[in-house]
C-alpha cells in the first residue's frame, strides 16, 4: 500500500549528499560562532567583511524606524519605497546602466527572468557550470536550450549564423560559484558585437560585483573588460554588500519590460525598505577609498592563498587563471573529500565540502571563500592544515 511516509523515506535514502545545517549563535568577521564552538570561517560570501559594520547596522535601524520591519506588499501595490527607488538609481548610475530592477534574492530573479524573455523563436545557450537558479529558471520557462563550454563557442557561432530567424540568449557567470573566474568573457563580448540584434547577453556577476576590480565592477573590470557591453548585468546584494536581495541592470526599455513581466517579482512581497537602506549604505562604502582598500586586501589574500597552496603542492583548480575569492582544492574521490574536510573541522576550520550533484561525480572539491577580513595567519593556518592530510 502506498503511503507518504514510505515515499518520503525512500526519496530521502536516494539523496546523494545530505548537507549539514549549522546554527550560528552570533557574528564574527573571521569565525563562524556556533553554540558550542567557533570555526575559522572560509565559507562566507561576506567578501569585503562588511557584515556587522556599525554603519550598516545603523542604516538598518534607521530604515526600520522610518518604514517599519517589512515592505507590507508587492512592489506594484504598497511595497515600493523611496529607499528602493534610491537604491535602484544608485546601482544603475554606479554601474553605468540606464535602469535597475530589485529583487528579494538572486534566486528569485533568476528563476523568474527567463519566462519573460522566452518564446517559440528563442534559443538559450548557458554555460555548463551555471548556477542552479539559472537552470531552474530556464527549465521553468520551457526554453529550448543548449549548454556550452569555452571549447564549444565556435559551434555556437555556427549555429547562430545558420539560423538568422531565431533570437538567442547567452547566459554566463562572471565568477562561477563552484569553479571561480570565467576566463572567456572576452569571447562572449565579441560574440555579442558580432550579432548585436540576435543575441541578448546576460552575465551574472554575483560573486564579482563589489568585490573584484579596482572600482568594484567585478570580474569584467578585473579582466580589463567593460561590463556595460552586456545587455543584462545581474548582481547580488547578499555577498560583497553584506545585505540581502538581487538586482538586474540594463537599458531603460528592457528593464521597463521586466518590471511589468517577471512574475516572481510581481507576485512577491517587496524587499524590506530597511534592507534597501543597508544596501545603499554598503554601496557608499564600496564606492569609497575604503572600498578600494578592502578590495586590495581581498586581492592580496587571494594571492597569498594561491602562493602558499602552490608551495605546498596542493592542486588548485585553474591555479593560474582563477583570481576570484572562490578557490577550489580538487580531490580524486569522495573518500578523500570527506577525510580532508573532517581533518579541517578537527582543526576548527570550516570550508565548503562540494560533491555530486553540485559538481560532477569525478570532481569533488573543497570550496574556500576568502574575504578581506582574513589575516595572513588565518590563511597560513588553513594551508598548513590542508597540507597535513592532502593526498600526494
LOKOLNU-157672 format. One line per field, with one value per residue (C-alpha): chain; y negated, z negated, x negated. Coordinates in steps of 0.02 Angstrom, whole numbers. Each point is the difference from the previous one (the first is absolute). Example, Ala and Ser with C-alpha at 12.3 -4.5 7.8 and 13.67 -1.06 7.14 Angstrom:
mol = c(A,A)
Y = c(225,-172)
Z = c(-390,33)
X = c(-615,-69)
This chain:
mol = c(A,A,A,A,A,A,A,A,A,A,A,A,A,A,A,A,A,A,A,A,A,A,A,A,A,A,A,A,A,A,A,A,A,A,A,A,A,A,A,A,A,A,A,A,A,A,A,A,A,A,A,A,A,A,A,A,A,A,A,A,A,A,A,A,A,A,A,A,A,A,A,A,A,A,A,A,A,A,A,A,A,A,A,A,A,A,A,A,A,A,A,A,A,A,A,A,A,A,A,A,A,A,A,A,A,A,A,A,A,A,A,A,A,A,A,A,A,A,A,A,A,A,A,A,A,A,A,A,A,A,A,A,A,A,A,A,A,A,A,A,A,A,A,A,A,A,A,A,A,A,A,A,A,A,A,A,A,A,A,A,A,A,A,A,A,A,A,A,A,A,A,A,A,A,A,A,A,A,A,A,A,A,A,A,A,A,A,A,A,A,A,A,A,A,A,A,A,A,A,A,A,A,A,A,A,A,A,A,A,A,A,A,A,A,A,A,A,A,A,A,A,A,A,A,A,A,A,A,A,A,A,A,A,A,A,A,A,A,A,A,A,A,A,A,A,A,A,A,A,A,A,A,A,A,A,A,A,A,A,A,A,A,A,A,A,A,A,A,A,A,A,A,A,A,A,A,A,A,A,A,A,A,A,A,A,A,A,A,A,A,A,A,A,A,A,A,A,A,A,A,A,A,A,A,A,A,A,A,A,A,A,A,A,A,A,A,A,A,A,A,A,A,A,A,A,A,A,A,A,A,A,A,A,A,A,A,A,A,A,A,A,A,A,A,A,A,A,A,A,A,A,A,A,A,A,A,A,A,A,A,A,A,A,A,A,A,A,A,A,A,A,A,A,A,A,A,A,A,A,A,A,A,A,A,A,A,A,A,A,A,A,A)
Y = c(0,-172,-128,-169,64,135,-121,-128,135,71,-170,-49,157,-47,-171,3,-133,-51,-172,-53,-149,-88,-120,-162,-80,-166,-90,-16,-58,143,136,97,-15,154,44,110,-45,-124,43,-101,-46,32,22,-179,-107,-158,-39,-175,39,-128,109,-72,-169,-131,-111,141,42,-184,-6,152,-78,-168,85,103,-153,-91,141,138,177,54,-70,55,37,39,-138,-49,-12,-71,72,-124,-140,-148,108,129,-136,-77,168,37,-170,16,172,-49,-159,86,142,-113,70,-94,93,137,117,69,174,86,116,49,167,-86,-105,143,119,-128,-95,123,28,-184,14,167,42,129,-97,-10,115,-8,40,12,45,182,-43,-130,-24,103,-155,-28,181,0,-162,66,165,-91,-109,160,-75,82,2,61,0,-52,-4,-113,132,-1,-188,23,125,-125,-132,119,41,-185,-41,139,-48,-189,12,48,-108,62,-25,33,20,12,-46,-114,111,171,49,169,-37,-178,-126,23,-20,-24,-157,-92,130,-22,-189,24,117,-131,-130,120,28,-156,21,189,24,-53,19,28,9,40,-70,36,53,-143,-160,-110,121,8,-134,-167,-85,154,28,185,134,-107,-140,126,68,-172,13,-116,74,-131,95,134,-15,54,-7,102,-24,40,-105,149,22,-148,-118,100,-33,95,2,8,-120,-5,-153,-40,-124,-94,93,171,-36,-82,159,112,-108,41,180,100,94,51,-185,-63,125,-9,-115,-129,1,-93,-185,11,132,-115,-133,121,29,-187,-19,146,-72,-165,95,106,-159,-86,9,118,118,-4,42,147,67,-18,99,134,10,15,141,93,-13,56,154,48,-19,95,139,17,2,147,88,-9,19,-160,-6,-124,-45,-130,-68,-6,-159,-7,11,179,122,188,141,145,180,170,78,-19,92,-125,-143,65,37,-169,-97,90,-32,-186,7,85,-150,-114,-60,0,9,54,186,13,164,71,-58,-177,48,151,166,6,-179,-19,-152,-108,-174,-139,-175,-135,-170,-162,38,152,-26,73,119,58,48,76,107,60,49,85,104,43,56,115,116,-47,158,-5)
Z = c(0,47,-137,-14,-143,111,146,-103,-78,171,75,-149,21,182,-41,52,-117,-166,-53,-178,-64,-133,-119,-33,-172,47,129,28,157,1,-99,10,-178,-46,-165,-64,110,124,168,106,139,181,64,-16,149,-101,116,-65,-183,-11,-93,-175,53,-118,149,77,-166,-24,175,-40,-161,82,145,-118,-103,157,96,-126,-1,169,166,-27,183,177,92,106,-154,-163,-7,98,-96,26,-69,138,133,-65,-1,178,58,-96,69,179,-9,-80,126,150,52,33,-128,-130,-72,-178,-59,-168,47,147,5,14,141,99,-23,70,129,144,12,44,140,80,142,140,99,-142,-34,-163,-10,-177,-73,-53,-180,-24,-169,-48,2,185,42,-96,84,173,-34,-70,156,105,107,142,-67,27,-127,54,-55,61,127,74,32,183,22,-79,126,144,-69,-17,176,79,-89,27,-34,-182,-151,-117,-185,-59,-188,-99,-169,-34,-140,-14,-175,10,126,-25,139,174,117,162,-33,136,128,-52,19,175,41,-57,111,147,-18,-92,51,-16,-167,-174,-108,-185,-127,-183,-100,-173,-65,84,-17,-140,-42,154,108,-51,-5,-48,173,-20,108,157,-74,-75,176,82,82,4,-90,82,165,-64,18,-176,-146,-151,-174,-180,-157,-114,28,14,-55,-160,23,86,170,184,147,188,97,184,124,-42,118,-54,-187,24,85,-137,-135,69,56,-124,-101,-141,-42,42,-115,-146,-149,32,-84,-168,20,-150,93,152,-118,-53,183,33,-148,61,176,-70,-83,155,105,-123,-26,-143,121,112,-149,-48,178,1,-163,74,155,-112,-98,160,61,-170,-2,177,-32,-165,74,153,-113,-91,165,-30,161,26,140,135,-107,123,66,-150,-99,-76,-186,32,1,29,-67,119,-61,83,-90,-136,-129,19,-11,-160,-86,40,-45,-167,-35,24,-115,-132,18,-22,180,109,190,126,38,179,81,124,52,-24,103,107,-90,47,-55,-188,-77,-152,32,-89,-10,-40,-70,-39,-186,3,-68,68,-148,37,177,-53,-131,131,123,-135,-53,181,31,-152,78,184,105,100)
X = c(0,-65,-28,-83,-109,-77,-14,-98,-109,-45,-35,-109,-105,-28,-71,-184,-66,78,-62,-32,99,-105,87,-92,11,-78,-106,-186,-89,-126,87,162,64,102,82,-141,-149,-66,-76,-120,120,-47,179,63,54,-36,-145,-37,33,142,125,15,-70,77,49,102,82,45,74,106,62,37,88,108,42,60,86,31,-67,70,57,183,36,-52,-96,151,112,-66,-175,-107,-86,-116,-140,29,6,-161,-89,54,-63,-162,-40,43,-104,-149,0,33,170,162,105,-1,133,-7,48,13,-143,-108,90,170,-70,-75,145,122,-102,-1,187,16,-129,42,118,2,-131,-127,-146,-100,-184,-65,-169,-10,-46,137,82,153,111,-38,33,164,55,-37,89,153,4,6,-136,-93,-177,-176,-141,-174,-181,-138,-51,176,15,-50,142,119,-54,36,173,45,-64,103,163,25,188,-27,-41,-136,-35,-177,-16,-160,-71,-146,-63,79,52,-87,-139,-61,-34,71,-150,97,103,-96,55,182,-13,-72,144,125,-83,7,189,63,183,14,-87,55,-155,35,-143,27,-147,69,-171,-92,102,-65,-140,-111,-80,-75,170,102,72,-35,-78,10,-104,-120,-29,-13,173,151,151,112,-11,119,189,46,-120,56,-69,38,9,-30,-186,-120,140,31,186,139,82,-43,2,-7,-60,21,73,160,117,-59,11,171,62,-72,78,172,-28,-107,128,-117,-18,174,84,-123,-4,-136,-169,15,-43,-117,-100,-12,-68,-138,-44,-9,-119,-106,-8,-65,-142,-34,-16,-117,-188,37,84,-154,-109,112,-6,-189,-9,112,-110,-153,83,44,-180,-65,109,-46,-186,0,107,-112,-154,81,38,188,100,101,127,-52,-151,-64,165,114,-25,173,38,57,-145,19,-107,29,7,14,146,131,-106,-142,126,79,-166,-77,158,12,-184,30,151,-107,-117,153,-6,156,-7,131,15,62,50,125,130,-67,-153,-43,-24,-184,-38,31,-82,-23,70,-94,75,-126,46,-90,24,-115,-175,-161,-4,178,-49,-166,89,123,-135,-104,151,38,-179,1,130,-2,-20,-163)
